[in-house]
């Protein structure tokens, strides 16, 4: 076997911990999960392994100095599972190949079952007591001739999965199916050999036919949930055009691009790295970062991110990160974490599913012995026991929560919302009070012009050029708000007053109200915007005063209204002075506000709310609210792209709009409801189906249909979380 080098697929951390995501063939149910996680846990160098049943992936962490990545794959092979580094293309090819095989096996089982049923009809078309034994045996042997090779081919997915599980020292849902099919075949051959009247070849093949229908539909549903998980592969460029010092260009794999390199991004190409624009101007589709579909103008000195689409001009970008460490890589990691983390409900369903193997086999054996004790013949008692083996379904339990989690994470991702903690979705659904920071959360962190009507269009360029010539933070904010980066020339600065350029009637001034002689205009503006900072401008007899302040985030009013409609109380906790907080609270119709708070004060208030029985949702900017975010029942943070990895909140969202807060709450509540529905359905299904099977009121065929149907019901129900996400859009 050729040696493998999997180092390119490994994520490296500064503390010597390495991790890798693997796609694994043959993961079917909670038994497979237990076999993989338990088997890998026995390796001392492996720190943890998480299996995602819905996506058929395994995330593994290990101590880099003690283990090679190839050894992880070898360990999985020893457990009976073929694993390979996850790539979307390979996984899709593998899924398509498995679907084709299941479809062929389904066709073979269907064709064979029709022929065997015809033979059975021929045998039993007359009076059962008048059947010639020789004819009956002949038709039974014909049925066996069709059924045995059919079972060997069509039953292969179940047999191979069962053998892998047994080899790993575990029991999955395919083990009882295999036992049931093999027992029925052996019993039928023995009956035929001994000239018995009953053979069950038709039932076995029909059983496989219905099981394959369920397996095929289940495969399609899982593929659907994988698609819903938000495949980021299409946004990732595999190569970049590196620009050498002599001006020559070379197309290089992303893995060969290092920080500090210069790369060329032509119109129509996706940006392949995170970096700073050195030269050029263009418009980018930054919907990945901001959620806005409108193109954004990008020029020299501005940051660009991998995955964004260059629309118009050619850019030269100085690389800050390529491949690993980019914003796209961080979003991808958070998405994997969101669909792979174990929430409280997932852990509950895992524990329940792990009890399946000992319980179901004990039930089947007890059923067989019980019916024998009641005087039933051993073939009839054995068929009832086989039905018990088949009808119990741990798969519904195993899929009940992960399927919802995958679809909900996808619905959140479409809104640029990412989960950073496994049980954040459940905690968010429990919240009954929403607490907001003001600065950078309810308001935009960058000052905005609050009275744009005071700024004539023909004056924008000259005011912006003056503002760009100053190093004052407010002047710089004004220049950015006006979209001007080129500073005016020959500017004279009056320290502490402002800037002026020109002389006489052409003199232009920008600065304090007194410096520009605009006291009358300032009084009117201050009355309308009491908490704003004022910048005055004068040219000749023209005077205007601009109010700069932190404007409300887009959708802030609608978000607060939606939270109230959902039954949440709303409060504002801010470190800013009361005079600055009160207008914002009034504009949002929030009556409970606390101003002038230190970080410790915010935390104390949250603890008091929790002591009063509240489940607090804290929404803060993720940078200076870390103690409050950590102390809340659940926390959300609007973060910039550069701070995504550092955010302290359990849930983060990108972009300027506050709408993701209400969207996340709606999706979380819907997802929790679907999780509980799926859990109860799985429990009730087994509570009803198992006694029916033990009582002998179901056949193996009915058991196969019921077992397959239960898995499909929970998967289809999980897909309703997507509808919740679309309703929030």
NORDAKA-V579705 format. One record per backbone hydrogen bond with DSSP energy under -0.5 kcal/mol. NH is the residue of the N-H (numbers start at 0). CO is the residue of the C=O. E is the energy in kcal/mol with one decimal. If there is no record, write none. Layout:
<<NH CO E> <NH CO E>>
//
This chain:
<<8 5 -1.7> <9 6 -1.4> <10 18 -3.1> <12 16 -1.7> <15 12 -1.4> <17 61 -2.8> <18 10 -2.0> <19 59 -1.9> <21 19 -0.5> <21 57 -3.0> <22 83 -2.8> <23 55 -1.9> <24 81 -2.7> <26 23 -0.7> <27 25 -0.6> <31 28 -0.6> <32 28 -1.7> <33 29 -2.5> <34 30 -2.2> <35 31 -2.5> <36 32 -2.8> <37 33 -2.4> <38 34 -1.9> <39 35 -2.6> <40 36 -1.7> <41 37 -0.8> <41 38 -0.6> <42 39 -1.6> <43 41 -0.6> <45 42 -1.4> <46 44 -0.5> <46 60 -1.9> <47 60 -1.5> <49 58 -2.4> <51 56 -3.0> <52 50 -0.7> <55 51 -1.5> <56 51 -1.4> <57 21 -2.9> <58 49 -2.6> <59 19 -2.5> <59 57 -0.5> <60 47 -2.6> <61 17 -2.5> <62 44 -2.2> <63 15 -2.4> <63 61 -0.6> <65 62 -1.5> <66 62 -1.0> <70 67 -0.8> <71 67 -0.8> <71 68 -0.8> <72 68 -1.2> <73 69 -2.2> <74 70 -2.3> <75 71 -2.0> <76 72 -2.1> <77 73 -2.1> <78 74 -1.2> <79 76 -1.3> <80 75 -2.7> <82 80 -0.5> <83 22 -2.0> <85 20 -2.2> <90 86 -2.5> <91 87 -2.5> <92 88 -2.1> <93 89 -2.6> <94 90 -2.7> <95 91 -2.5> <96 92 -2.2> <97 93 -2.3> <98 94 -2.3> <99 95 -2.1> <100 96 -2.1> <101 97 -2.6> <102 98 -2.2> <103 99 -2.2> <104 100 -3.0> <105 101 -2.4> <106 102 -2.1> <107 103 -2.5> <108 104 -2.6> <109 105 -2.4> <110 106 -2.6> <111 107 -2.6> <112 108 -2.4> <113 109 -1.8> <114 110 -1.7> <115 111 -2.6> <116 112 -2.3> <117 113 -1.8> <118 114 -1.9> <119 115 -2.4> <120 116 -2.5> <121 117 -2.2> <122 118 -2.0> <123 119 -2.4> <124 120 -0.7> <129 126 -1.9> <130 127 -0.9> <135 131 -2.8> <136 132 -2.8> <137 133 -2.1> <138 134 -2.5> <139 135 -2.3> <140 136 -2.5> <141 137 -2.2> <142 138 -2.5> <143 139 -2.4> <144 140 -2.3> <145 141 -1.5> <146 142 -3.4> <147 143 -2.5> <148 144 -0.5> <149 145 -1.5> <150 146 -3.0> <151 147 -2.0> <152 148 -1.9> <153 149 -3.4> <154 150 -1.8> <155 152 -1.0> <157 154 -0.7> <158 154 -2.7> <159 155 -2.9> <160 156 -1.2> <161 157 -2.2> <162 158 -2.4> <163 159 -2.3> <164 160 -2.1> <165 161 -2.5> <166 162 -2.5> <167 163 -1.7> <168 165 -1.4> <169 164 -3.0> <174 171 -1.4> <175 171 -0.6> <176 172 -1.0> <177 173 -2.5> <178 174 -2.8> <179 175 -2.7> <180 176 -2.7> <181 177 -2.8> <182 178 -2.7> <183 179 -2.2> <184 180 -2.3> <185 181 -2.9> <186 182 -2.7> <187 183 -2.0> <188 184 -2.7> <189 185 -2.6> <190 186 -2.3> <191 187 -2.3> <192 188 -2.8> <193 189 -1.9> <194 191 -1.6> <195 190 -4.2> <203 199 -2.4> <204 200 -2.2> <205 201 -2.3> <206 202 -2.4> <207 203 -2.3> <208 204 -2.3> <209 205 -2.5> <210 206 -2.5> <211 207 -2.7> <212 208 -1.8> <213 209 -2.2> <214 210 -2.5> <215 211 -2.9> <216 212 -2.6> <217 213 -2.4> <218 214 -2.2> <219 215 -2.1> <220 216 -2.4> <221 217 -2.5> <222 218 -2.2> <223 219 -1.9> <224 220 -2.4> <225 221 -2.3> <226 222 -2.3> <227 223 -2.1> <228 224 -0.8> <228 225 -0.7> <229 226 -1.3> <230 226 -0.6> <234 231 -1.5> <235 231 -0.6> <235 232 -1.3> <236 234 -0.5> <239 251 -2.6> <240 263 -0.6> <241 239 -0.9> <241 249 -3.0> <242 261 -3.3> <243 241 -0.6> <243 247 -3.1> <246 243 -1.6> <249 241 -2.0> <251 239 -3.3> <251 249 -0.6> <253 237 -2.3> <255 252 -1.8> <256 253 -1.6> <259 318 -2.6> <260 257 -2.0> <261 242 -0.5> <262 316 -2.5> <263 240 -3.0> <264 314 -2.9> <265 263 -0.5> <267 309 -2.7> <268 265 -2.0> <270 307 -3.1> <273 320 -2.7> <274 303 -2.1> <275 317 -2.0> <276 301 -2.8> <277 315 -3.4> <278 315 -1.2> <281 297 -2.3> <283 295 -2.6> <284 308 -2.7> <285 283 -1.0> <288 285 -1.2> <289 285 -2.8> <290 285 -0.6> <290 286 -1.0> <295 283 -2.4> <297 281 -3.1> <300 276 -3.2> <301 298 -1.8> <303 274 -2.8> <306 270 -2.8> <307 304 -1.7> <308 284 -1.7> <309 268 -2.7> <309 307 -0.5> <310 282 -2.9> <311 282 -0.8> <314 264 -2.5> <315 278 -2.5> <316 262 -2.8> <316 314 -0.5> <317 275 -3.2> <318 260 -3.1> <318 316 -0.6> <319 273 -3.4> <320 273 -2.0> <321 323 -0.5> <322 271 -0.6> <323 321 -0.9> <325 322 -0.9> <329 325 -2.2> <330 326 -2.7> <331 327 -2.5> <332 328 -2.3> <333 329 -2.4> <334 330 -2.4> <335 331 -2.4> <336 332 -2.5> <337 333 -2.5> <338 334 -1.9> <339 335 -1.2> <340 336 -2.2> <342 340 -0.7> <346 342 -2.4> <347 343 -1.9> <348 344 -2.5> <349 345 -2.5> <350 346 -2.1> <351 347 -2.1> <352 348 -2.6> <353 349 -2.0> <354 350 -0.9> <354 351 -0.7> <355 352 -1.3> <358 354 -1.8> <359 355 -3.1> <360 356 -1.9> <361 357 -1.8> <362 358 -2.6> <363 359 -2.5> <364 360 -2.3> <365 361 -2.5> <366 362 -2.6> <367 363 -2.3> <368 364 -2.4> <369 365 -2.7> <370 366 -2.5> <371 367 -1.9> <372 368 -2.3> <373 369 -1.4> <374 371 -1.6> <375 370 -2.5> <380 376 -2.6> <381 377 -2.5> <382 378 -2.0> <383 379 -1.8> <384 380 -2.0> <385 381 -2.5> <386 382 -2.1> <387 383 -2.0> <388 384 -2.1> <389 385 -1.9> <390 386 -2.7> <391 387 -1.3> <396 392 -0.6> <397 393 -2.9> <398 394 -2.6> <399 395 -1.2> <400 396 -0.6> <401 397 -0.5> <402 398 -1.7> <404 400 -2.6> <405 401 -2.5> <406 402 -2.0> <407 403 -2.9> <408 404 -2.5> <409 405 -1.9> <410 406 -2.4> <411 407 -2.5> <412 408 -2.4> <413 409 -1.9> <414 410 -0.6> <414 411 -1.1> <415 412 -2.2> <416 411 -2.3> <417 651 -3.2> <419 649 -3.4> <420 649 -0.9> <423 420 -1.4> <426 422 -2.2> <427 423 -2.6> <428 424 -1.7> <429 425 -0.8> <429 426 -0.6> <430 426 -0.5> <430 427 -1.2> <431 614 -2.3> <432 614 -1.4> <433 568 -3.4> <434 432 -0.5> <434 616 -3.3> <435 570 -2.6> <436 618 -2.4> <440 437 -1.7> <441 436 -0.9> <441 437 -1.0> <442 437 -2.2> <443 550 -2.9> <447 548 -3.6> <449 447 -0.7> <449 546 -3.2> <450 546 -0.6> <453 450 -2.3> <454 451 -1.8> <455 453 -0.6> <458 455 -1.6> <459 455 -0.6> <459 456 -0.9> <462 458 -2.4> <463 459 -2.6> <464 460 -2.3> <465 461 -1.7> <466 462 -2.5> <467 463 -2.3> <468 464 -0.7> <468 465 -0.9> <469 466 -1.5> <475 471 -2.6> <476 472 -2.3> <477 473 -2.2> <478 474 -2.4> <479 475 -2.2> <480 476 -2.4> <481 477 -1.9> <482 478 -0.6> <482 479 -0.8> <483 478 -2.3> <486 484 -0.5> <487 464 -2.1> <491 499 -3.2> <493 491 -0.5> <493 497 -2.9> <494 492 -0.8> <496 493 -2.8> <497 493 -2.1> <498 509 -3.0> <499 491 -2.7> <500 507 -1.8> <505 502 -1.8> <506 503 -1.5> <507 500 -2.6> <508 537 -2.7> <509 498 -2.3> <510 535 -2.2> <511 496 -2.7> <515 511 -1.5> <516 512 -0.7> <516 513 -0.7> <517 512 -2.2> <521 517 -2.3> <522 518 -1.9> <523 519 -1.3> <524 520 -1.9> <525 521 -2.9> <526 522 -1.5> <527 523 -1.2> <528 524 -2.3> <531 528 -1.5> <532 547 -3.0> <534 545 -2.5> <535 510 -3.0> <536 543 -2.6> <537 508 -2.2> <538 541 -2.5> <539 506 -0.9> <541 538 -2.3> <543 536 -2.2> <545 534 -3.2> <547 532 -3.6> <547 545 -0.6> <548 447 -2.2> <550 548 -0.9> <552 441 -3.0> <555 552 -1.8> <558 554 -2.3> <559 555 -2.3> <560 556 -2.3> <561 557 -2.2> <562 558 -2.3> <563 559 -2.2> <564 560 -2.3> <565 561 -1.6> <566 563 -1.8> <567 562 -2.4> <568 431 -1.8> <570 433 -2.2> <571 591 -2.0> <572 435 -2.9> <573 593 -2.9> <579 576 -0.9> <580 576 -1.6> <581 577 -3.0> <582 578 -0.6> <583 579 -0.6> <584 580 -2.4> <585 581 -2.7> <586 582 -2.4> <587 583 -1.6> <588 585 -0.9> <589 584 -2.8> <590 588 -0.6> <591 569 -0.5> <592 590 -0.8> <593 571 -2.6> <595 575 -2.9> <596 573 -2.4> <600 597 -0.6> <601 597 -2.0> <602 598 -2.0> <603 599 -2.1> <604 600 -2.2> <605 601 -2.2> <606 602 -2.3> <607 603 -1.9> <608 604 -2.2> <609 605 -2.4> <610 606 -2.3> <611 607 -1.5> <612 609 -1.7> <613 608 -2.3> <615 613 -0.7> <616 432 -3.1> <617 615 -0.6> <617 633 -2.4> <618 434 -3.0> <618 616 -0.5> <619 617 -0.6> <619 635 -2.0> <628 624 -2.8> <629 625 -2.4> <630 626 -1.8> <631 627 -1.3> <632 615 -0.7> <633 615 -1.8> <635 617 -2.6> <636 650 -1.6> <637 619 -0.6> <638 636 -0.7> <638 652 -2.1> <642 639 -1.1> <643 640 -1.1> <646 642 -1.0> <646 643 -0.7> <647 621 -0.7> <649 634 -0.5> <650 634 -1.7> <651 417 -2.5> <652 636 -2.1> <653 415 -2.0> <657 553 -2.7> <660 657 -1.8> <661 657 -0.6> <662 658 -2.1> <663 659 -2.9> <664 660 -1.9> <665 661 -2.3> <666 662 -2.5> <667 663 -2.6> <668 664 -2.4> <669 665 -2.0> <670 666 -2.8> <671 667 -2.7> <672 668 -2.0> <673 669 -2.3> <674 670 -2.7> <675 671 -2.4> <676 672 -2.4> <677 673 -2.7> <678 674 -2.5> <679 675 -2.6> <680 676 -2.6> <681 677 -2.7> <682 678 -2.3> <683 679 -3.0> <684 680 -3.0> <685 681 -1.9> <686 682 -2.3> <687 683 -2.1> <688 684 -3.4> <689 685 -1.8> <691 687 -1.4> <692 688 -2.3> <693 689 -2.7> <694 690 -2.2> <695 692 -1.5> <696 691 -2.2> <702 698 -2.5> <703 699 -2.3> <704 700 -2.2> <705 701 -2.6> <706 702 -2.9> <707 703 -2.3> <708 704 -2.4> <709 705 -2.0> <710 706 -1.3> <711 707 -1.8> <712 708 -2.3> <713 709 -1.7> <714 710 -1.7> <715 711 -3.0> <716 712 -2.4> <717 713 -1.7> <718 714 -1.4> <719 716 -1.3> <720 717 -2.0> <721 718 -1.3> <722 718 -0.8> <723 719 -1.5> <724 720 -1.7> <725 721 -2.3> <726 722 -2.2> <727 723 -1.2> <728 725 -0.9>>
//
